[in-house]
């Protein structure tokens, strides 16, 4: 159950929209409203984008891809990374993935976590000393779980999004 402060990003209409979308995640036969792509809530836009994309990839590719952007390249080119310790990762990701009561699907929790972290530029060090972006990690996990059972390659999708986003900035690798 989410704390009251975590619910601030999910107010009234967004909660109802997420509850509706939760019932559609595993039911591709039911229609998803395009109007949800215009929601004020990132999680609603992203989740509806994924569900619409599952139904018609060519038509909804751009809408979905726009929601999956992690645009931290300017900060990274300036050497700015918001590093957190390995001991903080779980609590940060749990706090970011808070959803309203009634949302029980872990895939929605991952979407909410991604939305909460996508502009934070949070990184942790891996065992071999490399950096891991928490937002990119959650994005990949959420997208992979939501596109399970399709022919979509989530690594290719996210790599293409990152390469396109990086190309708009000077000299930072995706």
C-alpha beads as a LAMMPS data file, in Angstrom:
LAMMPS data file: protein, C-alpha beads

174 atoms
173 bonds

1 atom types
1 bond types

-500.0 500.0 xlo xhi
-500.0 500.0 ylo yhi
-500.0 500.0 zlo zhi

Masses

1 110.0

Atoms # bond

1 1 1 0.000 0.000 0.000
2 1 1 1.311 3.419 -0.925
3 1 1 1.970 6.151 1.570
4 1 1 -0.164 9.314 1.367
5 1 1 2.755 11.343 -0.011
6 1 1 3.351 8.810 -2.754
7 1 1 -0.263 9.064 -3.851
8 1 1 0.149 12.702 -4.797
9 1 1 1.037 11.774 -8.371
10 1 1 -2.075 9.593 -8.668
11 1 1 -5.135 11.631 -7.994
12 1 1 -8.790 10.801 -8.657
13 1 1 -9.012 10.349 -12.389
14 1 1 -5.544 8.811 -12.734
15 1 1 -6.377 6.180 -10.105
16 1 1 -9.559 5.230 -11.967
17 1 1 -7.631 5.112 -15.251
18 1 1 -4.939 2.857 -13.770
19 1 1 -7.573 0.534 -12.359
20 1 1 -9.190 0.298 -15.800
21 1 1 -5.833 -0.292 -17.489
22 1 1 -4.945 -2.948 -14.916
23 1 1 -7.931 -4.970 -16.120
24 1 1 -6.772 -4.649 -19.751
25 1 1 -3.113 -5.642 -19.377
26 1 1 -3.668 -9.307 -20.181
27 1 1 -6.704 -8.800 -22.418
28 1 1 -5.699 -7.621 -25.901
29 1 1 -9.236 -8.175 -27.178
30 1 1 -10.604 -5.229 -25.198
31 1 1 -10.146 -1.706 -26.594
32 1 1 -7.935 0.899 -24.908
33 1 1 -8.931 4.549 -25.150
34 1 1 -6.492 6.730 -27.094
35 1 1 -7.531 9.621 -24.843
36 1 1 -5.447 8.048 -22.070
37 1 1 -2.309 8.999 -24.005
38 1 1 -3.095 12.599 -23.008
39 1 1 -3.383 11.906 -19.268
40 1 1 -1.540 14.129 -16.812
41 1 1 -0.130 10.973 -15.174
42 1 1 3.000 9.497 -16.769
43 1 1 2.053 5.984 -15.624
44 1 1 -1.328 6.223 -17.370
45 1 1 0.237 7.553 -20.588
46 1 1 2.951 4.904 -20.572
47 1 1 0.713 1.972 -19.689
48 1 1 -1.952 2.958 -22.228
49 1 1 0.819 3.487 -24.781
50 1 1 2.162 -0.026 -24.223
51 1 1 -1.308 -1.558 -24.449
52 1 1 -2.139 0.361 -27.623
53 1 1 1.274 -0.550 -29.049
54 1 1 0.591 -4.238 -28.367
55 1 1 -2.574 -3.908 -30.425
56 1 1 -1.098 -1.826 -33.293
57 1 1 2.691 -1.295 -33.118
58 1 1 2.981 0.806 -36.265
59 1 1 0.259 3.242 -35.235
60 1 1 1.352 3.728 -31.611
61 1 1 5.150 3.388 -31.830
62 1 1 5.905 7.115 -31.558
63 1 1 3.467 7.684 -28.691
64 1 1 4.963 4.831 -26.704
65 1 1 8.574 5.672 -27.487
66 1 1 8.080 9.296 -26.381
67 1 1 7.062 8.074 -22.924
68 1 1 10.083 5.776 -22.642
69 1 1 12.727 8.500 -23.061
70 1 1 15.261 8.960 -20.284
71 1 1 16.864 12.271 -21.190
72 1 1 19.798 12.586 -18.809
73 1 1 22.416 13.107 -21.515
74 1 1 23.098 16.794 -20.808
75 1 1 23.719 16.029 -17.128
76 1 1 25.871 13.037 -17.967
77 1 1 27.961 14.985 -20.487
78 1 1 28.642 17.453 -17.674
79 1 1 29.776 14.539 -15.497
80 1 1 26.745 14.696 -13.230
81 1 1 25.447 11.373 -11.977
82 1 1 23.274 11.089 -8.878
83 1 1 24.901 8.004 -7.422
84 1 1 23.310 5.998 -4.645
85 1 1 24.791 3.120 -2.750
86 1 1 23.800 -0.469 -3.359
87 1 1 22.245 -0.518 0.106
88 1 1 19.824 2.259 -0.948
89 1 1 18.676 0.820 -4.283
90 1 1 15.833 -1.355 -3.002
91 1 1 14.325 1.328 -0.772
92 1 1 14.574 3.979 -3.519
93 1 1 12.951 1.685 -6.076
94 1 1 10.241 0.586 -3.637
95 1 1 9.395 4.199 -2.808
96 1 1 9.323 5.123 -6.503
97 1 1 7.039 2.193 -7.338
98 1 1 4.321 3.191 -4.883
99 1 1 0.842 2.952 -6.373
100 1 1 -2.655 3.617 -5.071
101 1 1 -4.580 1.008 -3.125
102 1 1 -6.297 -1.417 -5.483
103 1 1 -3.415 -1.533 -7.944
104 1 1 -2.006 -4.998 -7.438
105 1 1 -0.207 -5.687 -10.712
106 1 1 3.565 -5.503 -10.279
107 1 1 3.920 -4.367 -13.888
108 1 1 2.077 -1.162 -12.997
109 1 1 4.364 -0.728 -10.003
110 1 1 7.366 -0.946 -12.350
111 1 1 5.776 1.609 -14.705
112 1 1 5.123 3.941 -11.772
113 1 1 8.698 3.460 -10.583
114 1 1 10.085 4.292 -13.996
115 1 1 7.934 7.418 -14.221
116 1 1 9.060 8.544 -10.775
117 1 1 12.753 8.022 -11.578
118 1 1 13.069 8.908 -15.270
119 1 1 14.114 12.500 -14.591
120 1 1 16.188 11.852 -11.455
121 1 1 19.441 10.647 -13.104
122 1 1 19.895 8.057 -10.323
123 1 1 22.684 5.520 -10.738
124 1 1 24.283 2.776 -8.716
125 1 1 27.573 0.971 -9.175
126 1 1 27.545 -2.649 -10.250
127 1 1 29.928 -5.269 -8.892
128 1 1 32.353 -4.629 -11.739
129 1 1 32.375 -0.863 -11.161
130 1 1 30.067 0.126 -14.017
131 1 1 27.068 2.362 -13.486
132 1 1 23.464 1.190 -13.736
133 1 1 20.654 3.691 -14.321
134 1 1 17.723 2.892 -12.040
135 1 1 15.248 4.448 -14.483
136 1 1 16.576 2.431 -17.407
137 1 1 16.519 -0.736 -15.316
138 1 1 12.857 -0.233 -14.394
139 1 1 11.988 0.806 -17.952
140 1 1 13.446 -2.420 -19.333
141 1 1 11.809 -4.598 -16.691
142 1 1 8.395 -2.965 -17.139
143 1 1 8.497 -3.006 -20.921
144 1 1 9.731 -6.595 -21.056
145 1 1 6.977 -7.805 -18.746
146 1 1 4.259 -5.832 -20.555
147 1 1 5.352 -7.011 -24.003
148 1 1 5.814 -10.636 -22.929
149 1 1 4.249 -12.974 -25.446
150 1 1 4.848 -10.625 -28.380
151 1 1 7.628 -10.660 -30.953
152 1 1 8.927 -7.309 -29.700
153 1 1 12.585 -7.064 -28.652
154 1 1 12.637 -4.725 -25.671
155 1 1 16.430 -4.379 -25.696
156 1 1 16.315 -3.203 -29.318
157 1 1 13.443 -0.825 -28.552
158 1 1 15.125 0.787 -25.554
159 1 1 18.514 0.908 -27.282
160 1 1 16.980 2.698 -30.269
161 1 1 15.228 5.183 -27.977
162 1 1 18.453 5.871 -26.083
163 1 1 20.488 6.228 -29.292
164 1 1 17.952 8.678 -30.729
165 1 1 17.843 10.686 -27.494
166 1 1 21.656 10.726 -27.213
167 1 1 21.960 11.949 -30.809
168 1 1 20.295 15.200 -29.761
169 1 1 23.164 15.878 -27.341
170 1 1 26.917 16.247 -27.585
171 1 1 29.210 13.274 -27.024
172 1 1 27.530 11.039 -24.454
173 1 1 27.117 7.359 -25.177
174 1 1 23.663 5.856 -24.605

Bonds

1 1 1 2
2 1 2 3
3 1 3 4
4 1 4 5
5 1 5 6
6 1 6 7
7 1 7 8
8 1 8 9
9 1 9 10
10 1 10 11
11 1 11 12
12 1 12 13
13 1 13 14
14 1 14 15
15 1 15 16
16 1 16 17
17 1 17 18
18 1 18 19
19 1 19 20
20 1 20 21
21 1 21 22
22 1 22 23
23 1 23 24
24 1 24 25
25 1 25 26
26 1 26 27
27 1 27 28
28 1 28 29
29 1 29 30
30 1 30 31
31 1 31 32
32 1 32 33
33 1 33 34
34 1 34 35
35 1 35 36
36 1 36 37
37 1 37 38
38 1 38 39
39 1 39 40
40 1 40 41
41 1 41 42
42 1 42 43
43 1 43 44
44 1 44 45
45 1 45 46
46 1 46 47
47 1 47 48
48 1 48 49
49 1 49 50
50 1 50 51
51 1 51 52
52 1 52 53
53 1 53 54
54 1 54 55
55 1 55 56
56 1 56 57
57 1 57 58
58 1 58 59
59 1 59 60
60 1 60 61
61 1 61 62
62 1 62 63
63 1 63 64
64 1 64 65
65 1 65 66
66 1 66 67
67 1 67 68
68 1 68 69
69 1 69 70
70 1 70 71
71 1 71 72
72 1 72 73
73 1 73 74
74 1 74 75
75 1 75 76
76 1 76 77
77 1 77 78
78 1 78 79
79 1 79 80
80 1 80 81
81 1 81 82
82 1 82 83
83 1 83 84
84 1 84 85
85 1 85 86
86 1 86 87
87 1 87 88
88 1 88 89
89 1 89 90
90 1 90 91
91 1 91 92
92 1 92 93
93 1 93 94
94 1 94 95
95 1 95 96
96 1 96 97
97 1 97 98
98 1 98 99
99 1 99 100
100 1 100 101
101 1 101 102
102 1 102 103
103 1 103 104
104 1 104 105
105 1 105 106
106 1 106 107
107 1 107 108
108 1 108 109
109 1 109 110
110 1 110 111
111 1 111 112
112 1 112 113
113 1 113 114
114 1 114 115
115 1 115 116
116 1 116 117
117 1 117 118
118 1 118 119
119 1 119 120
120 1 120 121
121 1 121 122
122 1 122 123
123 1 123 124
124 1 124 125
125 1 125 126
126 1 126 127
127 1 127 128
128 1 128 129
129 1 129 130
130 1 130 131
131 1 131 132
132 1 132 133
133 1 133 134
134 1 134 135
135 1 135 136
136 1 136 137
137 1 137 138
138 1 138 139
139 1 139 140
140 1 140 141
141 1 141 142
142 1 142 143
143 1 143 144
144 1 144 145
145 1 145 146
146 1 146 147
147 1 147 148
148 1 148 149
149 1 149 150
150 1 150 151
151 1 151 152
152 1 152 153
153 1 153 154
154 1 154 155
155 1 155 156
156 1 156 157
157 1 157 158
158 1 158 159
159 1 159 160
160 1 160 161
161 1 161 162
162 1 162 163
163 1 163 164
164 1 164 165
165 1 165 166
166 1 166 167
167 1 167 168
168 1 168 169
169 1 169 170
170 1 170 171
171 1 171 172
172 1 172 173
173 1 173 174
